[in-house]
Amino acid sequence: MRESRKKSLLALAAALVLLAVPALVLAEQAAASAAPSHPAMMQMHFQKVAQKLNLTEEQQTAAKQLFQDMKTKMAPIHQAQQALHTQLKAALAVPNPDAATVGQAVIQMHQNRAQLKPVMQAFHQQLEALLTPDQLAKFKQMQAAHPAFGHHRGVGTDPSQ
């Protein structure tokens, strides 16, 4: 009896994954098509932060270089993420998707996103080193006012905790 309950729970979990993942993919696609491109959005964000912190020309130049370096480091991770997303879409496109295949793709995507965290942390540390004490205090206030501020989507928090 206990074994059949486990199987039922596993089947229910697999069904939930199969139902939830396509909805998440569709929501992500809808959001992506309605929003400006990620680099354009990051550039707008940078300009707002630079203005609010009253960065000097030298600070802006250095920050732009840090930003470019970060983008270069993130590019292969983003490319891998796109490939994994394509694999997930293909796994879901078959008439009877295999829950294990779909689940493995989702796990790989999660692990791939986790690789972004140290890159973002290094960027923030280097950026903070450019700031004056007053600018740093203002920057910390901005971060506190917006908990997702400065975190790449899906990188700032660990959903398993």
PyMOL commands that set and color helices and strands:
alter all, ss='L'
color gray80, all
select helices_A, chain A and resi 2-34+38-53+57-93+99-114+116-130+133-145
alter helices_A, ss='H'
color red, helices_A
deselect
rebuild
show_as cartoon
